[in-house]
Every structure is written in C-alpha cells, then in structure tokens.
C-alpha cells in the first residue's frame, strides 16, 4: 500500500513540475525590421519563436552598418 501511495505521489509531483515550467517557455511572434537613417525601410515575415530560441532573439544586439540598422521586434 505504501508503495502505491509513494508512486502516486511521485506521479503527481512530476506532473506538477512539467506544468510549472510552461510559463517560462512562452512564445512570441518576432520579425526583423530594418531602418535607414532612423526611418522605417522594410521588415521580414513574422514567425513564432519559443523558449531558448526566443530568449536568444530578444538578447541579440541590433546589426548596424553605416546608416542601416536591423533589429528584432517581438510581441
């Protein structure tokens, strides 16, 4: 009987642990936007990114070359 209770408790704990991390891996729609001399020029197609990929995009610095600046914008 104790073995069954221990197994059930472990199963509940594992299920809770997987659900508790769900909010940490949220998703956003991101696109690359290009500006020339501070004015909007064009943008890429939006795509949905989640988890570590989204974190990498959000921490990436803008690409600057002369008067051209390309940045990621997510919402």
C-alpha positions in Angstrom: 0.0 0.0 0.0 2.8 2.4 0.9 4.4 1.7 -2.4 1.3 2.6 -4.3 1.0 5.9 -2.4 4.6 6.7 -3.0 4.2 6.0 -6.7 1.0 8.2 -6.9 2.8 11.0 -5.0 5.8 10.9 -7.3 3.5 10.9 -10.4 1.6 13.9 -9.1 4.9 15.7 -8.3 6.3 15.0 -11.8 3.0 16.2 -13.5 3.1 19.4 -11.4 6.8 20.0 -12.3 6.2 19.8 -16.0 3.2 22.2 -15.8 5.0 24.7 -13.6 7.7 25.4 -16.3 5.2 26.0 -19.0 5.0 29.8 -18.4 8.8 30.0 -18.7 8.8 28.9 -22.3 6.2 31.4 -23.6 6.1 32.1 -27.3 6.1 35.4 -29.2 5.8 36.5 -32.8 9.0 38.2 -34.0 10.2 39.8 -37.2 13.3 41.6 -38.3 12.8 45.3 -39.1 15.3 47.4 -41.0 15.7 51.2 -40.5 17.7 53.6 -42.7 18.7 56.9 -41.1 16.2 56.1 -38.3 13.3 55.8 -40.7 11.4 52.5 -41.4 12.6 50.8 -44.6 11.2 47.2 -44.6 10.5 44.2 -42.4 10.8 40.4 -42.7 7.9 37.9 -42.4 6.8 37.4 -38.8 7.3 33.9 -37.2 6.6 32.4 -33.8 9.6 31.6 -31.5 9.5 29.9 -28.1 11.8 29.0 -25.3 15.6 29.3 -25.7 15.3 30.5 -29.3 13.1 33.4 -28.2 15.5 34.3 -25.5 18.4 34.3 -28.0 16.5 36.6 -30.3 15.4 39.0 -27.5 19.0 39.3 -26.2 20.6 39.7 -29.7 22.0 43.2 -30.4 21.0 45.2 -33.4 23.0 44.9 -36.6 24.4 48.3 -37.5 26.2 49.1 -40.7 26.7 52.8 -41.6 23.2 54.3 -41.7 21.4 50.9 -41.8 20.1 49.3 -38.6 18.4 45.9 -38.4 16.6 44.8 -35.2 14.3 42.1 -34.0 10.9 43.2 -32.8 8.7 40.8 -30.8 5.2 41.0 -29.5 
